[in-house]
Amino acid sequence: MVRGLAIKLVGKKRREGIKKEKIKRVLIGGGRIGDIVVKTPMLEALAKLNEDVKIDITVVKGAKCLVENIPYINKVIEIDEKPTRNKIIKGYRQIKGALRDRKKYDLYFDFTNNCRFIHTLSLKLMAPKYLIGRYRLEKFGIKKDELTLFDSYIDVKDDAHAVDINMDYLKPLGLHKESRKYKLYLGKNERKYENYFEKDKVNIVLNHRASSEPRSLTLEQLKDLSLKLINLNKDIVVYIISLPSEYKILKELVDNLNRKNIKLLPKTKGIGEAAGLLKYSDMLVSVDTGLIHIASVYNIPIVGIYPLTENSAKLFEPKSERYEIVRGTKSGYTIEGVSLDKVVESVNKILEESVYDKRCVV
């Protein structure tokens, strides 16, 4: 009861109605690699709001290269903080960020449905002129649209894709009907690897690493999958992609396999270089991670390995013209029990359709 009253108190403000011509500074929470890619249509649409609009974006450390070359981005704010479940630390970071951005922005988007006191307080302290958010979770006696701190609420459907959710946030601005096609600006990496892959081969990039162990393939699974893939077709070359921190381990794995058509991609300096490589490949086989969305930018055929959890595949489904999804068999946010044979069957299915010859590299 007391918590609900406190949230209602800080969640109030006088609404004036959103006026597009008054919006000059916008802040977007870009987040991680995959989140950034699926927000690129939103960013492009926002740039059309008015001729004076300036868009700032916050990203996690290491993702800056994905947005720093976008011509309509004014400023990239890189957040160098390790993920944490500690509520005190998370609350401190929210308040700190709110004070950093206090009264700097005319428009801010809250992508959560959070109904917590600290979160609401941080939005109040930030004090953007206009705030657009999702309907709140109905907790502590608070109705979903009761907090007048939000100038407009967005209704998010359970089966919606992330890109559609992002574009729905633009409905109050009349920009939600703009293109939903992903777009990246890679700068010096745009054509750096144009001639890297063999033109007469089927060049498959294989990524085993997700942001957590339960969603990643083990090294043994990576080895087995690589061997199964090259046995499909003599023209297949498997290129294993690596995090910089795992490069030595994977180099040893590839060296021990000693197969001319299983290779390790060059050690990259960041995700921008990795995207530049992926752009010119013929297919991506990957666990659920940001690389799937980068491959979608270039319409590269994808075989995605996703957790059994239904929402994962729906929310971050690939956007390439041709893709297959293979899931784990254990409940929860894990790919445990995934069938490598089904992954190989999915790759073969795409190859037999010759879709990889029709992809569009831009």
Secondary structure as the mmCIF struct_conf table of DSSP 4:
data_model
#
loop_
_struct_conf.conf_type_id
_struct_conf.id
_struct_conf.beg_label_comp_id
_struct_conf.beg_label_asym_id
_struct_conf.beg_label_seq_id
_struct_conf.end_label_comp_id
_struct_conf.end_label_asym_id
_struct_conf.end_label_seq_id
HELX_RH_AL_P HELX_RH_AL_P1 VAL A 2 VAL A 10
TURN_TY1_P TURN_TY1_P1 GLY A 11 GLY A 11
HELX_RH_3T_P HELX_RH_3T_P1 LYS A 20 LYS A 22
STRN STRN1 ARG A 25 GLY A 31
BEND BEND1 ARG A 32 ARG A 32
HELX_RH_AL_P HELX_RH_AL_P2 ILE A 33 LEU A 46
TURN_TY1_P TURN_TY1_P2 ALA A 47 LYS A 48
BEND BEND2 LEU A 49 LEU A 49
TURN_TY1_P TURN_TY1_P3 GLU A 51 ASP A 52
STRN STRN2 LYS A 54 VAL A 60
TURN_TY1_P TURN_TY1_P4 LYS A 61 GLY A 62
HELX_RH_3T_P HELX_RH_3T_P2 LYS A 64 LEU A 66
TURN_TY1_P TURN_TY1_P5 VAL A 67 ASN A 69
TURN_TY1_P TURN_TY1_P6 PRO A 71 TYR A 72
STRN STRN3 ILE A 73 ILE A 79
HELX_RH_AL_P HELX_RH_AL_P3 LYS A 87 ARG A 100
TURN_TY1_P TURN_TY1_P7 ASP A 101 LYS A 104
BEND BEND3 ASP A 106 ASP A 106
STRN STRN4 LEU A 107 ASP A 110
BEND BEND4 THR A 112 THR A 112
HELX_RH_AL_P HELX_RH_AL_P4 PHE A 117 MET A 126
BEND BEND5 LYS A 129 LYS A 129
STRN STRN5 TYR A 130 ARG A 134
HELX_LH_PP_P HELX_LH_PP_P1 TYR A 135 LEU A 137
TURN_TY1_P TURN_TY1_P8 PHE A 140 GLY A 141
TURN_TY1_P TURN_TY1_P9 LYS A 144 ASP A 145
TURN_TY1_P TURN_TY1_P10 THR A 148 LEU A 149
BEND BEND6 ASP A 151 ASP A 151
STRN STRN6 SER A 152 ILE A 154
TURN_TY1_P TURN_TY1_P11 ASP A 158 ASP A 159
HELX_RH_AL_P HELX_RH_AL_P5 ALA A 162 ASP A 168
TURN_TY1_P TURN_TY1_P12 TYR A 169 LEU A 170
HELX_RH_3T_P HELX_RH_3T_P3 LYS A 171 LEU A 173
TURN_TY1_P TURN_TY1_P13 GLY A 174 GLY A 174
TURN_TY1_P TURN_TY1_P14 HIS A 176 LYS A 177
BEND BEND7 GLU A 178 GLU A 178
HELX_RH_3T_P HELX_RH_3T_P4 GLY A 187 ASN A 189
BEND BEND8 GLU A 190 ARG A 191
TURN_TY1_P TURN_TY1_P15 LYS A 192 TYR A 196
BEND BEND9 PHE A 197 PHE A 197
TURN_TY1_P TURN_TY1_P16 LYS A 199 ASP A 200
BEND BEND10 LYS A 201 LYS A 201
STRN STRN7 VAL A 202 ASN A 207
BEND BEND11 SER A 211 SER A 212
HELX_RH_3T_P HELX_RH_3T_P5 GLU A 213 ARG A 215
BEND BEND12 SER A 216 SER A 216
HELX_RH_AL_P HELX_RH_AL_P6 LEU A 219 ILE A 230
TURN_TY1_P TURN_TY1_P17 ASN A 231 LEU A 232
TURN_TY1_P TURN_TY1_P18 LYS A 234 ASP A 235
STRN STRN8 ILE A 236 ILE A 240
HELX_RH_3T_P HELX_RH_3T_P6 PRO A 244 GLU A 246
HELX_RH_AL_P HELX_RH_AL_P7 TYR A 247 LEU A 257
TURN_TY1_P TURN_TY1_P19 LYS A 260 ASN A 261
STRN STRN9 ILE A 262 LEU A 264
HELX_LH_PP_P HELX_LH_PP_P2 LEU A 265 THR A 268
BEND BEND13 LYS A 269 GLY A 270
HELX_RH_AL_P HELX_RH_AL_P8 ILE A 271 LEU A 278
TURN_TY1_P TURN_TY1_P20 LYS A 279 TYR A 280
BEND BEND14 ASP A 282 ASP A 282
STRN STRN10 MET A 283 VAL A 287
BEND BEND15 ASP A 288 THR A 289
HELX_RH_AL_P HELX_RH_AL_P9 GLY A 290 VAL A 297
TURN_TY1_P TURN_TY1_P21 TYR A 298 ASN A 299
STRN STRN11 ILE A 302 TYR A 306
BEND BEND16 LEU A 308 LEU A 308
HELX_RH_AL_P HELX_RH_AL_P10 GLU A 310 LEU A 315
TURN_TY1_P TURN_TY1_P22 PHE A 316 PHE A 316
BEND BEND17 SER A 320 ARG A 322
STRN STRN12 TYR A 323 ARG A 327
BEND BEND18 THR A 329 TYR A 333
TURN_TY1_P TURN_TY1_P23 GLU A 336 GLY A 337
HELX_RH_AL_P HELX_RH_AL_P11 LEU A 340 GLU A 352
TURN_TY1_P TURN_TY1_P24 GLU A 353 SER A 354
HELX_RH_3T_P HELX_RH_3T_P7 VAL A 355 ASP A 357
BEND BEND19 LYS A 358 LYS A 358
#
